[in-house]
Amino acid sequence: MQTAPALLGVVSDVQFTGEDINGTPLLAVDTPSGELLVPLAQDICRRVDVAAKRIEVVLPLGLRELNEKE
């Protein structure tokens, strides 16, 4: 059974890698519980609708917990 999509937050910044740093850009998302860094990877960001300003994501297990403040 699938659950309905929920609003995660608002993208406040995109952190790109530098010339000397390889990797996937990160979306900095402002959520009610603080900033969440989400890799801008095809496996996670399943649909990007620029016109609607919407990115549909499927977060890997544990990603939210990595960003939680203690």
C-alpha positions in Angstrom: 0.0 0.0 0.0 1.4 3.4 -1.0 1.0 6.5 1.1 0.1 9.8 -0.2 2.9 12.3 -0.8 3.7 14.7 2.0 5.3 18.1 1.9 8.9 17.6 3.1 9.9 21.3 3.1 11.3 24.1 0.9 14.6 23.9 -1.0 16.7 26.8 0.3 20.0 26.1 -1.4 21.8 23.7 -3.7 25.3 22.7 -2.6 27.4 21.8 -5.7 30.7 20.0 -5.6 33.8 21.9 -6.4 36.5 21.3 -8.9 38.5 19.2 -6.5 35.5 17.4 -4.9 33.5 14.7 -6.7 30.1 13.8 -5.7 26.4 14.5 -6.0 25.0 18.0 -5.4 22.9 18.3 -2.2 19.6 20.0 -1.8 19.3 22.0 1.4 15.7 21.6 2.4 14.2 23.7 5.3 11.8 21.3 7.2 9.8 21.8 10.4 12.5 19.9 12.3 15.5 21.8 10.7 17.6 21.6 7.6 17.7 18.3 5.7 20.4 17.6 3.1 19.1 15.5 0.3 21.3 14.2 -2.5 20.2 15.4 -5.9 20.4 11.9 -7.3 18.0 10.2 -9.7 17.4 7.3 -7.3 16.2 9.8 -4.7 14.7 12.7 -6.7 12.3 10.7 -8.8 10.6 13.6 -10.5 11.6 17.3 -11.0 8.9 19.6 -12.2 10.5 23.0 -12.7 7.3 24.8 -13.8 5.5 23.7 -10.7 8.6 24.2 -8.5 8.2 20.7 -7.1 10.7 17.8 -6.6 9.3 14.4 -5.7 11.7 12.4 -3.5 11.9 8.9 -2.1 14.2 9.2 0.9 16.4 6.2 1.8 15.8 4.8 5.3 17.7 6.7 7.9 18.4 9.9 5.9 16.1 12.1 8.1 17.8 10.8 11.2 21.2 11.7 10.0 20.2 15.3 9.9 18.3 15.5 13.2 19.8 17.6 16.0 20.2 15.9 19.3 
